[in-house]
Amino acid sequence: MTDAPSAPKSRTTYILLALFLGSFGIHNFYSGHKQHGFIKLGLLVACGLGLLANPIWSIVEMITVKQDSEGVQFN
């Protein structure tokens, strides 16, 4: 069974998810970076540190992440 490359995901959708739901890591799940998403959820739930760190982290990811977890560039 061969793994077909995924269709490019929308950069606009990624940015909007990061902007509005970034503290929960939803944009990471959208782009396939599941480990980052679970880390953000863990920080938010476990110690409340996510309330301070996650919004900043989301803004940095919104600016710097240009491709999904498979290396496919966003549209």
N, C-alpha and C positions, 0 to 999 in steps of 0.2 A: 504494500500500500504506500503510495507516495503522498507526501504532504504538499499540497498545492499552496502557493503563496496566497496570503489573504489579500482582499481588495483594500486599496488605500482608505484609511479612515479620514474623517474630516477634521482639519486643524481647528476650525471654528467651533465644532462641537467639543473638542478637547479643551479649548480655552474656556468656553462657557461652563463646562462641568467643573473645571479647576476653579473658576471664579466663584460659582455659587455652591458647589458641593465639595470643594477641595479639602476642607477639614476632615471629611470622611474618606478621602482617597478614591472617590468614585471615578475621577478622570484616569487614575492609574489602572483601574479595572477595565475601563473602556479601551485603553491603549495596550492592554495585555500585560502590563507590569504589575502582576498580581501580588508579588512579594512586597512591593512598595505600598500597595493599597492595604494589605494586612498589617503592615508596620504602622501606618497612620491610624488605622482603626484601633490597634492595640495601644498606641500612645494616648489616644483620645479616651478610650474606655478605662485603661488600667490606672493612669495616674493624673489625668487632667492636663498633663504637659502639652497635649495636643492642642489645647485651646490657645496656647501662645505660639507654639512651634509650627503647627500644621498650616495656618494661613500664610505664614512667611514661606514655608517650604513649598506650598502650592503655587505661589507667585513665581518663585524661582523655577519650578518645573514648567509652568505655563510659558515662560520665556525661553527656556533652554531645550526642552524636549522637542525634537523635530521629527521623530519616527516612532513607530510602535515597537513592541518587544521583538518582532520578527525582522526588524530593520527596514520595514516598508515606510517610505516617506509619507507624511500626512499630505492631503490635498489642500 
